[in-house]
Amino acid sequence: MIARLLVVEDDPDIGPSLVHALKVQGYDAQLAPDATTAERLAGEHVPDLVLLDLGLPDLDGVELCRRLRASLPSTVLVVLTARDSEIDVVIGLDAGADDYLTKPFRLAELLARLRAHLRRRTPTSAGDRLAVGHVVLDLAARRCLVDGTELALRPKELDLLSMLMSEAGSAVSRDRLMAEVWDEHWFGSTKTLDMHVSSLRRKLGDAGEQPERIATVRGFGYRYERELPASPAAQDQPGD
């Protein structure tokens, strides 16, 4: 199937030419010059991926990112921004973006990112299912359940969790996570990985004194625990 893309860009020198380039590559691409148009088009035809500029005339792009993530939980959101400071990138990722690309960018780099994101969305076989403890991941339906309750995961969060759970008990390097979940030719910071792990931990309930399912392996990467260690509070309980 042809991937449907929505380009949210108000710059007349960038938006139309970018949409044209995407169509030449075989994508079904539409242009939204503002947030209002973007929400309308996304509601009419759910896109597989949104390229979102943060500098919009009618609404801050970060707020639009939050709205699109809420209404399009399975759509990949890639932020295009001239705001290249680390704090701006973190804010964008925390608002629901799966990836970011700072302007100016090379078309070849953008296309490589898009191919990587869309490739990860390819459906798996109907029988693919991972279960570790109380966490169940249905890869075919792209659903995650904890104790029977479904979590609202972003596309990249689900992909990242899938890889970690598939190798539960083993440490997975940062480089391998970036290569397989994002792109083998990744450009830029790996801060996006840390943000996605932090978000996953919150959603999985790893807070307070509860031990983390996703452990940090310092200087290497992350490990999904097969069995949760006892919390400090539980360890302090006297025996029978």
N, C-alpha and C positions, 0 to 999 in steps of 0.2 A: 504494500500500500504506500501511496505517496504521503510523506510526512507533511502535516499542516503547521505552518509557522506564522506567528504574529510578530511583526516588528513594530515596536512602540518607540517612535523617534520623531521629534518635532523639527529637526534641522532639515530644510529642503535640499541641502547639498548632500545629505547622507542618506536619509530615509528612502527616497525613490530609487537611488542607485543601488542601495543595499538589497532592496526587494527584487530589483531586476536581476542582480547577481545571483540571488538565491533561486529565482525561477529558472535561470540558465542552468543551474546545478540540478534541476529537477524537483525542487520543492514547491509546494503550494503555499505561496507567501502572500500575506496581506500587510498593508501599512496602516497604522493608527498614529496620527500626528499629535494626539493628546490622550489623556487618561479616560475622558468620557467616551471617545470612540473606541478605545482599547477594551473597556468593559463591555460595551455593546457588542463588538465583534466577537469577543471571547464567549459571550453568552449565546450568540447565534450559532457559532460553530466552534466547539472546544478545540483549541490548538494542542498539538503535541508538544510544542516548545514555544516559549515567548522570549524574544530579545527585547529587553526593557532598558531604555535610557532613563536615567534618574532625573535629568533636568527637563521637566515638562512644564508647559505654560499654565495648566489649570489645576495641577495637584502635584505634590512632592512625590517623586518616583518611589521613595521608600514606602510611603503610605499605599501607593498603588500596588507595590509588591506584596504588601500584607494582604490587601483585598483579593488579589489574584490567587495568592496561596490559599486563602480561606475558601474561595469559590472553585478553584481548580487544583485539588489536592494531588492529582496524578500528573499534572503538566510540569515539564521542566522549565524553570525560570532562570534565564541567564541575563545578568545585569551588564549593561554597557555604560560605562561611566568615565567622566574626566576626573572624578573624585578619587584620586589614587592613594590617599593616605590610608594607613592601616585601619584607623578607627572607622573611616567611611566604608571600607570593605567589610569590616566586622558587622557594622550596622546593617548593611545590605544583606549579608548572609543570615543574620539573626532575624531579619524581616521575612525570610522564607526563600531567598534565592538559593539555587543549587550551585551556581557558578557565577563568576564575574570576569569581565574583560575590560581593561582600561583603554581609553582613547588616547592617542590614535592607535589603531590596531591594524594588523595585516589581514587581508581577506583570507589568505591561506590558513592563518592561525585560527580565525573564526570558524572556517569550514571544518577544520580538524576537530575543534571542540564540539561542533554540532553533530558530526558523525559519531563521535564517541558517546555523546549523550543519547542520541537516538538509537544507537546500537544496543545500549544497555536496556532500552525499553522493549526490545524484541521479546515476544511471549515465550515462556518456557513450556516444557511439556506438562500436561495436566497433572501428572503424578508428583511433581517436584514439591517437596515439603520438608522443612527443617524444624526440629523440635529439640530444645535444650531446656530442661527444667519446666518452668511454667510459661516459657516463651515459645510460641509456635509461629513459623513463617510459612505462609502459603505463597510460593513463588509464582504459580500460574495465575492466581487471583491478585497477586501483589498486595497481600494483607498480612498484618502482624497482629497477633492476639496474645495478651498477657492475662492468664487466668480467665480466658474466655472473653475478655474485653478488647475490642479492636483499638489499636493506636492509630492516630492520624500522622502518618510518616510522609515526609517529602520523598520524591523519587530517589534522590541520592542517599538519603538516610536509609531507605529500604535496601538499596544496592550495597551500601556499606555494611549494614547489619547482616545481610545475606552472606557476604564474604567472610565476616568474622565468625558467624555461627557455623558456617560450613567447615571451619577449621578450629572449632571450639577446643580449648585446652592448649592450643599452640599459639605462639607469638607470631604476628604478621607484621612485616616491616612497613614503615611509612612509605618507602619508595614503591613497594608492591601494591599497597592500597591505592596510592595515587595513580599508578599505571593501569590497574585493572578496573577501578571504580570510576576514575575520571578519564585519563587519557595517557597512553604510553609515551606520548611526546608532550607532556605537560609543560606549560609555560608559566612561570611566576611562582608566587609563594604557595606553601602548603598550609597556610593558615585556614583555608577552607576545610581541610581534614579535621583540624582541631575543633572548629566550630561545629561540625557535624557530629563528632563524637560527644561533645558537650551537650548538644541538643538531644542526642539519643539517650544519654544517661538520664537527663531530666525526664524524658518520656517513659523510660523503662522503670522509673521510680527510684533511681539510685541517688537518694538524697539523705541528708542528715546522717544518722548512724548506720543506715542500711548499707551493706557492702556493695561495691560496684560490680555489675556484671561485666563491664568493659574495663579491664585493668590497663593502666599505662605501663609499658615496659620501657623504662628510661633509656634514652639513647638509641632506641630501636624502633618501637612502634606500639601496637596494642594487642591485647589478648582477650578473647571472650571466655569467661570462666565456665567450665562445665558444671561445677558445683560451687555455690556461693560459700565463702568462708563465714564462720560465725561472726556476728557483729561484736564489737567490744562489750556492749551491754550484755549480750547473751553469754559471752565467755566469763563474765564476772558472776554469773548466777551460781549459787552453791549447788552441789550435787544432792541427789536424793539420800 
